């Protein structure tokens, strides 16, 4: 685990130095500015922002996997093994997306007006709304990283197909009713109408389990299908 942690920090440094983190961040910020206006209800904005995190997190996976030059990656794989290197890249993408999620929740809290929509059954406190929104954002990040992991190497080695696959999986994670991301976002949007935010603990646990299973499977595949 110590070696995986070092590889995660290495891939995070690559993301920062190569500026590969910037395009997903700018697109996310632009869509957030377009979709949310200062003074809007907090819960509605949190649901919108969390939904945007799914494709953006998938994009961060691709950025983390492609930030390193092939020759340098080959040397790293020879030293640490392809499975650990790949897992480090996935965890780096997850870390970057989680930091973005925290910033998104803080920014929406800062610019929002009322917590719930006008005419809601009750006026909830800011604390429960923020907790529900942050948990929903984490669920969406986990599903987005999962989509990126399945849409890139070593699962799909051809870049054009991988991009389409990652986008398709991210869209499915948002629209398929059984998806934890879909259920969590629907919960926050419904809370904006009712004024009763519910923290999606069940969806979070399911998203974590899916991430662990898929991450371990993809890392194992990287070990059997070296580049």
FENNOR-V420608 format. One record per run of one state. SS is the DSSP state (hx for helix, st for strand, lp for the rest). FROM is the first residue (numbers start at 1). TO is the last residue. If there is no record, write none. Layout:
BEGIN
ss:SS from:FROM to:TO
ss:SS from:FROM to:TO
END
This chain:
BEGIN
ss:lp from:1 to:1
ss:hx from:2 to:17
ss:lp from:18 to:19
ss:hx from:20 to:35
ss:lp from:36 to:41
ss:hx from:42 to:66
ss:lp from:67 to:69
ss:hx from:70 to:80
ss:lp from:81 to:81
ss:hx from:82 to:111
ss:lp from:112 to:125
ss:hx from:126 to:150
ss:lp from:151 to:158
ss:hx from:159 to:175
ss:lp from:176 to:179
ss:hx from:180 to:194
ss:lp from:195 to:200
ss:hx from:201 to:224
ss:lp from:225 to:227
END
